Amino acid sequence: MHRFPPDHYIAGIRAGDRLVLSRAITLVESQLESDQALALAVLEQVLPQTGQSVRIGITGVPGVGKSTFIEAFGKHLTDSGKKVAVLAIDPTSQRSHGSILGDKTRMETLSMDPRAYIRPTPSGGSLGGVANKTRETMLLCEAAGFEVILIETVGVGQSETLVHGMVDFFLLLMLAGAGDELQGMKRGIMELADAIAITKADGDNAAAAERARLDYQNALHLFPPASTSWTPPVLTCSALQNQGIADLWHIINNHQTQLTQNGHRDRNRQQQNLDWLHNTIRQQLETRFYNQPGLRERLADVEEAVRKGAVLPLQAARLLLDQP
C-alpha cells in the first residue's frame, strides 16, 4: 500500500472519507515501525475530534445471534440518522490466524448502508495488542464522524474483559432455554453487563424468552449494587421482527445520561486511558526484551536448561532480565 503524508490521512478522516479511514486503520494495524510512527502522527492530530461517540460493547456466545442483532440494531441507528461503526475483537484468530471478514457477509444489509462502517479486527499478536489496535481504530472512526461505535467480541473468555475496558456500555446477549453452564457464561461476565438482552424472542421461543428474562432479572438482584448506581435491566428482543431494538437504544441513552450526570462516565474513560497506558508499557517492554541482539540464542540455551529441570523458571527469567 502506498503511504501518504500525515496531512493526507488527517484531512481525509476529518472529511469522513471511508477509503482514507480504511488506509489509516491499516497503518494502525501494521507492525512496521515506520507505519506505527505515521499512525501516531495522524492520531495525535485527530485526537481533538475524538471521544464524542457512544461506545457500546456487545458480547454473547456463538449461536446467540450477535451478527443478526448487530445488523438490526445498527440499521435502527442509521435509520434514525446516526453514523455507526462496527469493530470486532476475535481472540480465536490469534491461534488460527483466521479472519472475520465473514462479518461483512453476515451483515450484508448493514455493510451496504452508507451510514455504517464495518471493520474486522487484525489477527496476530497478543490479544492485548489487538485490543490496543481496536482502541486506536475506534478513535479514528470517531474522528471520521461516527457517533456510535459497536465493539463485538467474536469469541468468549478474556476478550469480554478487554472490551468492557474500552466502552461506555456493555451489553450481554443471552439465549432462552439454556443454563449458564450450557452458554459458557460465568457470573463474572454477568457482573460486567449494563444490560442483558434475551435474543430470538419470537414465535415459539417468545414464552421461554420471557421466563429467561425474569430468571436473569432475579439473578442480577443477588449481585452487589454497582458503584455507578445503575441497575442493569433485562429485556427480550427479536432481531428478525425488530422487537426490543428501539427499547434497548432508549436504555443506553438513559444509562449515558445518568452516568454523565453523576460524573462516572468521565471517570470511567479516564481510568480506561490509564489502563491503556499501562497495557502499552507492558507490551512495549516485552517487545524490546525479545528484540535484543543475541537474545534468541541466549533464550534457547536457558529454555533447554529449564526443560531439563536444571534451572528454575524464576531463576532463568532473572538471568535473562539481568543481563545487559
C-alpha positions as CSV (number, residue, x, y, z in Angstrom):
1,M,0.0,0.0,0.0
2,H,1.3,3.4,-0.9
3,R,2.0,5.7,2.1
4,F,0.8,9.3,2.1
5,P,2.0,12.3,4.3
6,P,0.1,12.6,7.6
7,D,-1.9,15.6,6.3
8,H,-3.5,13.4,3.6
9,Y,-4.9,11.0,6.2
10,I,-5.9,13.7,8.6
11,A,-7.8,15.7,6.0
12,G,-9.5,12.6,4.7
13,I,-10.5,11.3,8.1
14,R,-12.0,14.7,9.1
15,A,-13.9,14.8,5.8
16,G,-15.3,11.3,6.5
17,D,-13.6,9.7,3.6
18,R,-14.1,5.9,4.0
19,L,-11.1,4.9,1.8
20,V,-8.7,7.2,3.7
21,L,-10.1,6.0,7.0
22,S,-9.5,2.3,6.0
23,R,-6.0,3.2,4.9
24,A,-5.3,4.9,8.2
25,I,-6.6,1.9,10.1
26,T,-4.3,-0.3,8.1
27,L,-1.4,1.8,9.3
28,V,-2.6,1.4,12.9
29,E,-2.6,-2.4,12.4
30,S,0.8,-2.6,10.7
31,Q,3.8,-4.0,12.6
32,L,6.2,-1.8,10.7
33,E,8.0,0.9,12.8
34,S,7.6,3.5,10.0
35,D,3.8,2.8,9.8
36,Q,3.5,3.0,13.6
37,A,5.2,6.4,13.6
38,L,2.9,7.6,10.8
39,A,-0.2,6.3,12.5
40,L,0.8,8.0,15.8
41,A,1.3,11.3,13.9
42,V,-2.2,11.0,12.5
43,L,-3.8,10.0,15.8
44,E,-2.2,13.0,17.6
45,Q,-3.7,15.4,15.1
46,V,-7.2,14.0,15.0
47,L,-7.4,13.5,18.8
48,P,-9.5,16.7,19.4
49,Q,-12.2,15.2,17.1
50,T,-12.4,12.0,19.2
51,G,-14.4,11.0,22.3
52,Q,-17.8,12.2,21.2
53,S,-19.3,8.8,20.3
54,V,-21.2,6.3,22.5
55,R,-19.0,3.3,22.7
56,I,-21.0,0.0,23.1
57,G,-19.6,-3.4,23.7
58,I,-21.6,-6.4,22.7
59,T,-20.9,-10.0,23.7
60,G,-22.6,-13.4,23.8
61,V,-21.7,-16.9,23.0
62,P,-21.7,-18.2,19.4
63,G,-25.2,-19.0,18.4
64,V,-26.8,-16.2,20.3
65,G,-27.2,-14.3,17.1
66,K,-24.8,-11.4,17.6
67,S,-24.4,-10.6,13.9
68,T,-28.1,-10.6,13.3
69,F,-28.7,-8.5,16.3
70,I,-25.9,-6.0,15.5
71,E,-27.3,-5.7,11.9
72,A,-30.8,-4.9,13.2
73,F,-29.5,-2.6,16.0
74,G,-27.2,-0.9,13.5
75,K,-30.0,-0.4,11.0
76,H,-32.2,1.1,13.7
77,L,-29.5,3.6,14.5
78,T,-28.7,4.5,10.9
79,D,-32.4,4.9,10.0
80,S,-32.6,7.4,12.8
81,G,-29.7,9.4,11.3
82,K,-26.7,8.0,13.3
83,K,-23.4,7.1,11.8
84,V,-22.4,3.7,13.1
85,A,-19.0,1.9,13.1
86,V,-18.8,-1.9,13.9
87,L,-15.5,-3.2,15.1
88,A,-14.7,-6.7,16.4
89,I,-12.2,-8.4,18.7
90,D,-11.6,-12.1,17.8
91,P,-9.3,-14.0,20.2
92,T,-9.7,-17.2,18.1
93,S,-7.9,-15.6,15.2
94,Q,-4.8,-15.4,17.4
95,R,-4.5,-19.1,17.2
96,S,-5.7,-19.9,13.7
97,H,-4.8,-16.6,12.1
98,G,-8.3,-16.7,10.6
99,S,-10.2,-13.7,9.6
100,I,-13.7,-12.4,10.5
101,L,-14.1,-10.8,7.2
102,G,-17.2,-13.0,7.1
103,D,-18.8,-10.4,9.3
104,K,-19.3,-8.3,6.2
105,T,-21.3,-11.1,4.5
106,R,-23.2,-11.9,7.7
107,M,-24.2,-8.2,8.0
108,E,-24.9,-7.7,4.3
109,T,-27.6,-5.1,4.7
110,L,-25.6,-3.0,7.2
111,S,-22.4,-3.2,5.3
112,M,-24.2,-1.6,2.3
113,D,-25.5,1.2,4.4
114,P,-23.7,4.5,3.6
115,R,-24.0,5.5,7.3
116,A,-22.4,2.3,8.6
117,Y,-18.8,1.1,8.5
118,I,-17.8,-2.5,9.4
119,R,-14.1,-3.3,10.2
120,P,-12.7,-6.7,11.2
121,T,-10.0,-6.9,13.8
122,P,-6.4,-7.6,12.9
123,S,-5.2,-11.2,13.6
124,G,-1.8,-12.0,15.1
125,G,0.0,-10.6,18.1
126,S,-1.3,-10.8,21.7
127,L,-5.0,-10.3,22.5
128,G,-4.0,-7.2,24.5
129,G,-2.3,-5.9,21.4
130,V,-5.4,-6.5,19.3
131,A,-7.3,-4.6,22.0
132,N,-5.0,-1.6,21.6
133,K,-5.4,-1.6,17.9
134,T,-9.2,-1.6,18.4
135,R,-8.9,1.4,20.7
136,E,-6.8,3.3,18.1
137,T,-9.3,2.3,15.3
138,M,-12.2,3.5,17.5
139,L,-10.5,6.9,17.8
140,L,-10.0,7.2,14.0
141,C,-13.7,6.2,13.5
142,E,-14.8,8.9,16.0
143,A,-12.6,11.5,14.2
144,A,-14.3,10.5,10.9
145,G,-17.7,11.4,12.4
146,F,-19.1,8.1,13.6
147,E,-21.5,8.7,16.6
148,V,-22.0,5.1,17.8
149,I,-19.2,2.6,17.9
150,L,-20.2,-1.1,18.4
151,I,-17.4,-3.4,19.5
152,E,-18.3,-7.0,19.1
153,T,-16.5,-9.9,20.8
154,V,-16.4,-12.8,18.4
155,G,-15.0,-15.3,20.9
156,V,-15.7,-15.9,24.6
157,G,-13.3,-15.6,27.5
158,Q,-10.7,-13.0,28.1
159,S,-12.0,-10.7,25.3
160,E,-15.1,-9.7,27.3
161,T,-13.0,-8.1,30.0
162,L,-10.9,-6.3,27.3
163,V,-14.0,-4.9,25.6
164,H,-15.6,-3.9,28.8
165,G,-12.4,-1.9,29.5
166,M,-12.9,0.3,26.4
167,V,-16.6,1.0,26.2
168,D,-19.3,3.2,27.9
169,F,-22.0,0.5,27.8
170,F,-21.6,-3.3,27.9
171,L,-24.4,-5.4,26.5
172,L,-24.7,-9.1,27.2
173,L,-26.8,-11.2,24.8
174,M,-28.3,-14.4,26.2
175,L,-30.4,-17.3,24.9
176,A,-33.6,-18.6,26.4
177,G,-33.7,-22.3,27.4
178,A,-30.1,-22.8,28.2
179,G,-28.4,-22.6,31.6
180,D,-25.3,-20.6,32.4
181,E,-23.2,-23.8,32.1
182,L,-24.5,-24.6,28.6
183,Q,-24.0,-21.0,27.5
184,G,-20.5,-20.9,28.9
185,M,-21.3,-17.6,30.7
186,K,-19.8,-17.1,34.1
187,R,-21.1,-15.0,36.8
188,G,-18.2,-12.6,36.3
189,I,-19.4,-11.8,32.8
190,M,-22.9,-11.1,34.0
191,E,-21.5,-8.7,36.6
192,L,-19.9,-6.7,33.8
193,A,-23.2,-6.2,32.0
194,D,-25.0,-2.8,31.9
195,A,-28.0,-4.6,30.3
196,I,-28.9,-8.2,29.3
197,A,-30.9,-8.9,26.2
198,I,-32.6,-12.3,25.7
199,T,-32.4,-12.8,21.9
200,K,-34.6,-14.7,19.4
201,A,-37.7,-13.8,21.5
202,D,-40.1,-14.6,18.7
203,G,-42.5,-17.4,17.6
204,D,-42.5,-20.5,19.7
205,N,-39.5,-19.1,21.7
206,A,-41.3,-16.0,22.9
207,A,-42.6,-17.5,26.2
208,A,-39.3,-19.2,27.0
209,A,-37.6,-15.8,26.4
210,E,-39.9,-14.1,28.9
211,R,-39.2,-16.8,31.5
212,A,-35.5,-16.4,30.9
213,R,-35.8,-12.6,31.3
214,L,-37.4,-13.0,34.7
215,D,-34.8,-15.6,35.8
216,Y,-31.9,-13.3,34.8
217,Q,-33.6,-10.3,36.4
218,N,-33.9,-12.2,39.7
219,A,-30.2,-13.4,39.4
220,L,-29.0,-9.8,39.0
221,H,-30.6,-8.8,42.3
222,L,-28.2,-11.2,44.0
223,F,-25.2,-9.2,42.8
224,P,-23.9,-6.3,44.9
225,P,-25.1,-2.9,43.6
226,A,-22.8,-1.2,41.0
227,S,-20.8,1.8,42.1
228,T,-22.4,3.7,39.3
229,S,-25.9,3.3,41.0
230,W,-27.1,1.9,37.6
231,T,-29.4,-1.2,37.9
232,P,-28.9,-3.4,34.8
233,P,-32.2,-4.1,33.1
234,V,-33.1,-7.3,31.3
235,L,-35.2,-7.2,28.2
236,T,-36.2,-9.6,25.4
237,C,-35.7,-8.8,21.7
238,S,-36.1,-10.2,18.3
239,A,-33.8,-9.0,15.6
240,L,-35.9,-10.8,12.9
241,Q,-39.1,-9.0,14.0
242,N,-37.3,-5.8,15.1
243,Q,-38.8,-6.0,18.6
244,G,-37.0,-4.6,21.6
245,I,-34.3,-2.9,19.5
246,A,-35.7,0.7,20.0
247,D,-36.2,-0.1,23.7
248,L,-32.5,-1.0,24.0
249,W,-31.4,2.2,22.4
250,H,-33.6,4.1,24.9
251,I,-32.0,2.2,27.8
252,I,-28.5,3.0,26.5
253,N,-29.4,6.7,26.3
254,N,-30.8,6.7,29.9
255,H,-27.6,5.0,31.1
256,Q,-25.4,7.6,29.4
257,T,-27.5,10.5,30.8
258,Q,-27.4,9.1,34.3
259,L,-23.6,8.3,34.3
260,T,-22.8,11.7,32.7
261,Q,-24.7,13.5,35.4
262,N,-23.1,11.6,38.2
263,G,-19.6,12.0,36.7
264,H,-19.0,8.3,36.3
265,R,-18.8,8.3,32.5
266,D,-15.8,10.7,32.5
267,R,-14.1,8.9,35.4
268,N,-14.6,5.6,33.6
269,R,-13.0,6.9,30.4
270,Q,-10.1,8.4,32.3
271,Q,-9.4,5.0,34.0
272,Q,-9.7,3.3,30.6
273,N,-7.0,5.6,29.3
274,L,-4.7,4.8,32.2
275,D,-5.3,1.1,31.7
276,W,-4.4,1.5,28.0
277,L,-1.2,3.3,29.1
278,H,0.0,0.5,31.4
279,N,-1.0,-2.2,28.9
280,T,1.0,-0.4,26.2
281,I,4.0,-0.1,28.5
282,R,3.9,-3.9,29.3
283,Q,3.7,-4.7,25.6
284,Q,6.5,-2.4,24.5
285,L,8.8,-3.7,27.3
286,E,8.1,-7.3,26.1
287,T,8.8,-6.3,22.5
288,R,12.1,-4.6,23.4
289,F,13.2,-7.5,25.5
290,Y,12.7,-10.1,22.8
291,N,14.2,-7.8,20.1
292,Q,17.5,-7.5,22.0
293,P,20.6,-8.5,19.9
294,G,21.7,-12.1,20.7
295,L,18.6,-12.7,22.9
296,R,17.3,-15.6,20.7
297,E,20.5,-17.6,21.2
298,R,20.6,-17.0,25.0
299,L,16.9,-17.8,25.3
300,A,17.4,-21.1,23.5
301,D,20.1,-22.2,26.0
302,V,18.1,-21.1,29.0
303,E,14.9,-22.8,27.7
304,E,16.8,-26.0,27.3
305,A,18.1,-25.7,30.9
306,V,14.5,-25.1,32.1
307,R,13.2,-28.0,30.1
308,K,15.7,-30.4,31.7
309,G,14.9,-29.1,35.2
310,A,18.5,-27.8,35.7
311,V,17.2,-24.2,36.3
312,L,14.0,-22.9,37.9
313,P,11.9,-20.8,35.5
314,L,12.0,-18.0,38.1
315,Q,15.8,-18.1,38.2
316,A,16.1,-18.4,34.4
317,A,13.9,-15.3,33.9
318,R,16.0,-13.3,36.3
319,L,19.2,-14.4,34.5
320,L,17.8,-13.2,31.2
321,L,16.4,-9.9,32.5
322,D,19.5,-9.0,34.5
323,Q,21.9,-9.5,31.5
324,P,22.9,-6.2,29.9
